[in-house]
Amino acid sequence: MQREELLIPFGPGLERVPVPSIQYIESDKRLCKIVTETRSYTIYASIRRFEETLSKGRFLRIHKRYIVSMDFVNFIGKAEIKVAGRVLPVSRKAKEKMQEMFIKYR
């Protein structure tokens, strides 16, 4: 199911994070860092959960540790991409799909 916002545990409650503002998600075992245009959130979650929840047309898993929003990808290289100025690795498995989506997106 595609959602336009995520409810993220933040402080003593929950915060609504608009999906279009998410630049990328980085996983470090059970911790996921959700990076948006204005801030980042670190929560205990599985990156697979986000891969299943977020739109396949907008988001792509480019590495075992990263999911990126195609809205913010502005450069692709041989084994890396730039997302909002940050260089992220692209796995060999995801490289072809990343190039295809980069050309077709927008």
Order of alpha helices (4+ residues) and beta strands (2+ residues): beta-beta-beta-beta-beta-alpha-beta-beta-beta-beta-beta-alpha
